[in-house]
Amino acid sequence: MMVGYTADRVGRLKTIQFGCIWGILGAVLLATAQNISWFACARVISGIGCGYLNTIVPVWTSELAPANMRGAFVAVQFTLAMVGSALYEPSSLHPFAKYLLTEASEFIG
């Protein structure tokens, strides 16, 4: 809820930078977590950064894209974000997709 306010107040690009700072801080805290409480707080901080970026990047992309290409630009950004999430966490994939990825990786490697 704060992303829209921040973006209107300081601009889209600075809001993206702010989200990156939250994300980097969360990643550093996750990497250095010593106990479950530290890890949980780091996940919240990372989530704030991720929320900022997932909210403002499509807005910024649609503002930069030509009018006839806006939908495609935002769709590509969304698709790449989802593919990245799926590759990072294979358990979120459909079982058939997991099978295809396993077979493809065995074929390549």
N, CA, C and O of each residue as an XYZ file, in Angstrom:
436
protein
N       0.817     -1.191      0.000
C       0.000      0.000      0.000
C       0.861      1.255      0.000
O       0.420      2.328     -0.413
N       2.060      1.109      0.456
C       2.945      2.262      0.496
C       3.644      2.502     -0.837
O       4.200      3.578     -1.061
N       3.621      1.511     -1.720
C       4.363      1.631     -2.970
C       3.806      2.751     -3.836
O       4.569      3.559     -4.366
N       2.506      2.810     -3.984
C       1.897      3.864     -4.792
C       2.182      5.244     -4.237
O       2.486      6.177     -4.979
N       2.082      5.360     -2.932
C       2.374      6.646     -2.287
C       3.827      7.033     -2.513
O       4.129      8.175     -2.862
N       4.733      6.061     -2.310
C       6.159      6.333     -2.501
C       6.451      6.712     -3.942
O       7.208      7.648     -4.202
N       5.853      5.986     -4.878
C       6.097      6.259     -6.295
C       5.598      7.643     -6.683
O       6.258      8.341     -7.453
N       4.462      8.044     -6.171
C       3.947      9.380     -6.477
C       4.788     10.470     -5.814
O       4.940     11.568     -6.349
N       5.313     10.154     -4.673
C       6.054     11.161     -3.906
C       7.482     11.374     -4.429
O       7.922     12.512     -4.597
N       8.205     10.267     -4.684
C       9.616     10.404     -5.057
C       9.916      9.970     -6.489
O      11.023     10.199     -6.976
N       8.964      9.353     -7.169
C       9.180      8.933     -8.545
C       9.329      7.426     -8.664
O       9.649      6.732     -7.698
N       9.087      6.939     -9.877
C       9.111      5.494    -10.113
C      10.508      4.905     -9.963
O      10.677      3.859     -9.337
N      11.491      5.558    -10.524
C      12.849      5.023    -10.508
C      13.416      4.965     -9.093
O      14.042      3.973     -8.719
N      13.207      5.994     -8.321
C      13.684      5.991     -6.928
C      12.944      4.935     -6.104
O      13.515      4.356     -5.180
N      11.673      4.683     -6.437
C      10.919      3.641     -5.745
C      11.493      2.270     -6.082
O      11.572      1.403     -5.211
N      11.894      2.065     -7.333
C      12.535      0.808     -7.708
C      13.851      0.646     -6.950
O      14.163     -0.442     -6.465
N      14.614      1.719     -6.852
C      15.869      1.670     -6.103
C      15.612      1.368     -4.624
O      16.359      0.614     -4.001
N      14.568      1.952     -4.075
C      14.187      1.705     -2.687
C      13.823      0.233     -2.491
O      14.217     -0.381     -1.500
N      13.068     -0.330     -3.440
C      12.725     -1.751     -3.371
C      13.957     -2.635     -3.465
O      14.036     -3.663     -2.793
N      14.921     -2.245     -4.294
C      16.176     -3.000     -4.403
C      16.949     -2.977     -3.096
O      17.538     -3.983     -2.702
N      16.950     -1.838     -2.426
C      17.645     -1.745     -1.141
C      17.007     -2.700     -0.134
O      17.713     -3.413      0.579
N      15.672     -2.717     -0.074
C      14.972     -3.650      0.817
C      15.333     -5.090      0.463
O      15.601     -5.908      1.343
N      15.336     -5.391     -0.840
C      15.644     -6.754     -1.282
C      17.070     -7.166     -0.955
O      17.300     -8.286     -0.500
N      18.024     -6.282     -1.179
C      19.427     -6.588     -0.873
C      19.623     -6.747      0.627
O      20.310     -7.664      1.076
N      19.018     -5.852      1.399
C      19.110     -5.970      2.857
C      18.528     -7.304      3.319
O      19.117     -7.984      4.160
N      17.377     -7.676      2.771
C      16.771     -8.953      3.129
C      17.640    -10.132      2.736
O      17.745    -11.099      3.490
N      18.264    -10.068      1.570
C      19.135    -11.160      1.123
C      20.355    -11.298      2.030
O      20.755    -12.410      2.372
N      20.944    -10.168      2.417
C      22.096    -10.213      3.325
C      21.687    -10.808      4.672
O      22.403    -11.636      5.235
N      20.543    -10.385      5.180
C      20.077    -10.917      6.462
C      19.742    -12.410      6.366
O      19.997    -13.170      7.301
N      19.171    -12.823      5.231
C      18.886    -14.246      5.039
C      20.177    -15.059      5.000
O      20.254    -16.140      5.583
N      21.176    -14.540      4.320
C      22.440    -15.269      4.200
C      23.185    -15.363      5.519
O      23.966    -16.293      5.724
N      22.956    -14.425      6.407
C      23.680    -14.410      7.676
C      22.814    -14.834      8.864
O      23.221    -14.672     10.014
N      21.642    -15.367      8.598
C      20.721    -15.731      9.682
C      21.344    -16.773     10.604
O      21.877    -17.786     10.152
N      21.264    -16.503     11.908
C      21.835    -17.391     12.917
C      20.764    -18.240     13.612
O      21.069    -19.280     14.195
N      19.515    -17.790     13.543
C      18.432    -18.538     14.186
C      17.135    -18.291     13.425
O      17.100    -17.504     12.479
N      16.087    -18.961     13.840
C      14.815    -18.915     13.109
C      14.155    -17.542     13.197
O      13.493    -17.123     12.248
N      14.319    -16.843     14.297
C      13.728    -15.508     14.434
C      14.374    -14.526     13.465
O      13.686    -13.742     12.813
N      15.673    -14.574     13.378
C      16.424    -13.737     12.458
C      15.996    -14.050     11.025
O      15.780    -13.150     10.214
N      15.880    -15.346     10.734
C      15.475    -15.775      9.400
C      14.070    -15.274      9.057
O      13.832    -14.811      7.942
N      13.142    -15.364     10.012
C      11.762    -14.914      9.781
C      11.717    -13.408      9.529
O      11.009    -12.954      8.630
N      12.454    -12.641     10.299
C      12.498    -11.187     10.078
C      13.110    -10.860      8.725
O      12.652     -9.950      8.033
N      14.147    -11.606      8.347
C      14.782    -11.389      7.047
C      13.815    -11.704      5.910
O      13.827    -11.026      4.883
N      12.983    -12.718      6.084
C      11.987    -13.046      5.068
C      10.960    -11.923      4.907
O      10.531    -11.620      3.794
N      10.576    -11.319      6.009
C       9.639    -10.191      5.949
C      10.276     -9.018      5.204
O       9.635     -8.397      4.357
N      11.523     -8.721      5.518
C      12.220     -7.618      4.845
C      12.377     -7.915      3.358
O      12.170     -7.031      2.526
N      12.739     -9.138      3.019
C      12.839     -9.522      1.608
C      11.490     -9.409      0.919
O      11.406     -8.984     -0.234
N      10.446     -9.788      1.622
C       9.100     -9.699      1.063
C       8.681     -8.269      0.783
O       7.989     -8.005     -0.201
N       9.089     -7.351      1.630
C       8.791     -5.940      1.391
C       9.470     -5.486      0.106
O       8.848     -4.824     -0.725
N      10.739     -5.836     -0.060
C      11.455     -5.477     -1.283
C      10.839     -6.104     -2.511
O      10.689     -5.449     -3.542
N      10.486     -7.359     -2.407
C       9.862     -8.060     -3.531
C       8.509     -7.446     -3.861
O       8.162     -7.300     -5.033
N       7.752     -7.089     -2.848
C       6.463     -6.451     -3.069
C       6.602     -5.111     -3.761
O       5.842     -4.788     -4.674
N       7.576     -4.335     -3.322
C       7.842     -3.046     -3.972
C       8.136     -3.260     -5.451
O       7.547     -2.601     -6.309
N       9.045     -4.178     -5.746
C       9.471     -4.373     -7.130
C       8.372     -4.985     -7.993
O       8.185     -4.581     -9.141
N       7.647     -5.954     -7.445
C       6.562     -6.568     -8.230
C       5.412     -5.612     -8.487
O       4.628     -5.821     -9.413
N       5.302     -4.574     -7.685
C       4.240     -3.599     -7.880
C       4.651     -2.487     -8.834
O       3.880     -2.111     -9.718
N       5.850     -1.961     -8.664
C       6.209     -0.745     -9.393
C       6.855     -1.014    -10.746
O       6.732     -0.181    -11.644
N       7.531     -2.128    -10.930
C       8.200     -2.391    -12.210
C       7.200     -2.478    -13.372
O       7.461     -1.891    -14.422
N       6.062     -3.186    -13.230
C       5.108     -3.163    -14.347
C       4.557     -1.768    -14.649
O       4.298     -1.441    -15.807
N       4.380     -0.954    -13.621
C       3.906      0.418    -13.831
C       4.943      1.208    -14.608
O       4.619      1.889    -15.582
N       6.178      1.114    -14.175
C       7.271      1.828    -14.841
C       7.446      1.331    -16.279
O       7.658      2.126    -17.196
N       7.357      0.016    -16.467
C       7.479     -0.566    -17.806
C       6.387     -0.053    -18.727
O       6.656      0.296    -19.876
N       5.175     -0.007    -18.237
C       4.070      0.454    -19.084
C       4.173      1.945    -19.389
O       3.664      2.397    -20.414
N       4.816      2.707    -18.528
C       5.006      4.131    -18.811
C       6.082      4.362    -19.873
O       6.019      5.331    -20.629
N       7.064      3.470    -19.922
C       8.146      3.622    -20.889
C       7.822      3.032    -22.263
O       8.350      3.487    -23.278
N       6.961      2.031    -22.290
C       6.674      1.318    -23.538
C       5.799      2.158    -24.460
O       4.985      2.958    -24.000
N       5.974      1.969    -25.764
C       5.057      2.627    -26.702
C       3.634      2.119    -26.475
O       3.433      0.992    -26.021
N       2.671      2.941    -26.786
C       1.268      2.610    -26.497
C       0.836      1.282    -27.102
O       0.085      0.535    -26.475
N       1.295      0.978    -28.301
C       0.850     -0.261    -28.950
C       1.584     -1.496    -28.440
O       1.225     -2.610    -28.818
N       2.604     -1.336    -27.590
C       3.381     -2.464    -27.085
C       3.278     -2.650    -25.571
O       3.924     -3.542    -25.020
N       2.483     -1.832    -24.893
C       2.434     -1.881    -23.423
C       2.077     -3.254    -22.887
O       2.742     -3.771    -21.990
N       1.041     -3.835    -23.432
C       0.606     -5.143    -22.946
C       1.678     -6.193    -23.103
O       1.885     -7.013    -22.209
N       2.359     -6.175    -24.225
C       3.418     -7.156    -24.470
C       4.580     -6.963    -23.497
O       5.116     -7.939    -22.973
N       4.968     -5.722    -23.254
C       6.080     -5.454    -22.344
C       5.762     -5.950    -20.933
O       6.588     -6.606    -20.300
N       4.582     -5.638    -20.454
C       4.205     -6.051    -19.104
C       4.030     -7.567    -19.043
O       4.388     -8.190    -18.043
N       3.484     -8.165    -20.101
C       3.320     -9.616    -20.130
C       4.668    -10.330    -20.107
O       4.813    -11.349    -19.432
N       5.639     -9.818    -20.826
C       6.979    -10.422    -20.822
C       7.601    -10.292    -19.437
O       8.197    -11.247    -18.939
N       7.473     -9.143    -18.816
C       8.025     -8.953    -17.472
C       7.388     -9.930    -16.492
O       8.084    -10.551    -15.688
N       6.075    -10.066    -16.557
C       5.365    -10.981    -15.657
C       5.775    -12.427    -15.923
O       6.025    -13.191    -14.990
N       5.844    -12.799    -17.203
C       6.199    -14.170    -17.566
C       7.608    -14.506    -17.091
O       7.836    -15.585    -16.544
N       8.548    -13.599    -17.294
C       9.914    -13.858    -16.846
C       9.993    -13.969    -15.326
O      10.761    -14.781    -14.809
N       9.222    -13.177    -14.613
C       9.200    -13.277    -13.150
C       8.647    -14.632    -12.704
O       9.172    -15.242    -11.772
N       7.610    -15.094    -13.357
C       7.022    -16.384    -12.994
C       7.925    -17.552    -13.378
O       8.040    -18.519    -12.626
N       8.560    -17.469    -14.536
C       9.490    -18.525    -14.946
C      10.670    -18.577    -13.979
O      11.104    -19.661    -13.589
N      11.183    -17.428    -13.596
C      12.268    -17.391    -12.621
C      11.865    -18.001    -11.296
O      12.642    -18.738    -10.689
N      10.670    -17.706    -10.844
C      10.180    -18.286     -9.588
C      10.018    -19.795     -9.715
O      10.360    -20.538     -8.795
N       9.505    -20.242    -10.839
C       9.294    -21.674    -11.046
C      10.626    -22.421    -11.136
O      10.743    -23.534    -10.625
N      11.620    -21.827    -11.773
C      12.925    -22.483    -11.866
C      13.644    -22.482    -10.526
O      14.396    -23.405    -10.210
N      13.407    -21.443     -9.745
C      14.012    -21.377     -8.421
C      13.398    -22.412     -7.497
O      14.111    -23.044     -6.717
N      12.113    -22.593     -7.569
C      11.397    -23.503     -6.684
C      10.680    -24.567     -7.521
O       9.495    -24.420     -7.823
N      11.386    -25.632     -7.896
C      10.774    -26.644     -8.771
C       9.554    -27.322     -8.158
O       8.720    -27.847     -8.895
N       9.424    -27.327     -6.841
C       8.265    -27.982     -6.235
C       6.968    -27.249     -6.545
O       5.883    -27.796     -6.348
N       7.072    -26.008     -7.034
C       5.866    -25.258     -7.369
C       5.359    -25.613     -8.773
O       4.273    -25.190     -9.168
N       6.140    -26.379     -9.513
C       5.743    -26.750    -10.865
C       4.769    -27.918    -10.864
O       4.719    -28.705     -9.919
N       4.024    -28.013    -11.902
C       3.159    -29.163    -12.136
C       4.049    -30.393    -12.297
O       5.146    -30.276    -12.844
N       3.612    -31.569    -11.838
C       4.459    -32.763    -11.948
C       4.957    -33.044    -13.376
O       6.095    -33.480    -13.553
N       4.133    -32.803    -14.378
C       4.572    -33.040    -15.749
C       5.675    -32.059    -16.144
O       6.619    -32.427    -16.842
N       5.551    -30.815    -15.695
C       6.582    -29.825    -15.991
C       7.893    -30.209    -15.307
O       8.968    -30.016    -15.873
N       7.806    -30.755    -14.084
C       9.005    -31.226    -13.398
C       9.666    -32.346    -14.198
O      10.888    -32.386    -14.343
N       8.843    -33.247    -14.709
C       9.361    -34.354    -15.516
C      10.073    -33.825    -16.758
O      11.163    -34.287    -17.094
N       9.455    -32.854    -17.443
C      10.074    -32.297    -18.646
C      11.399    -31.606    -18.330
O      12.371    -31.756    -19.070
N      11.436    -30.850    -17.233
C      12.678    -30.183    -16.852
C      13.762    -31.197    -16.492
O      14.929    -31.005    -16.833
N      13.383    -32.267    -15.808
C      14.352    -33.300    -15.453
C      14.907    -33.962    -16.703
O      16.117    -34.148    -16.834
N      14.013    -34.319    -17.621
C      14.460    -34.950    -18.862
C      15.340    -34.005    -19.674
O      16.349    -34.436    -20.233
N      14.977    -32.730    -19.748
C      15.757    -31.766    -20.502
C      17.145    -31.583    -19.890
O      18.139    -31.492    -20.610
N      17.209    -31.528    -18.554
C      18.510    -31.353    -17.913
C      19.379    -32.588    -18.083
O      20.598    -32.464    -18.196
N      18.783    -33.779    -18.104
C      19.564    -34.998    -18.342
C      20.047    -35.055    -19.779
O      21.154    -35.522    -20.051
N      19.217    -34.582    -20.701
C      19.590    -34.574    -22.101
C      20.736    -33.603    -22.371
O      21.653    -33.902    -23.135
N      20.667    -32.421    -21.725
C      21.691    -31.394    -21.934
C      22.980    -31.769    -21.213
O      24.073    -31.652    -21.768
N      22.838    -32.221    -19.971
C      24.021    -32.458    -19.143
C      24.487    -33.854    -19.222
O      25.475    -34.212    -18.580
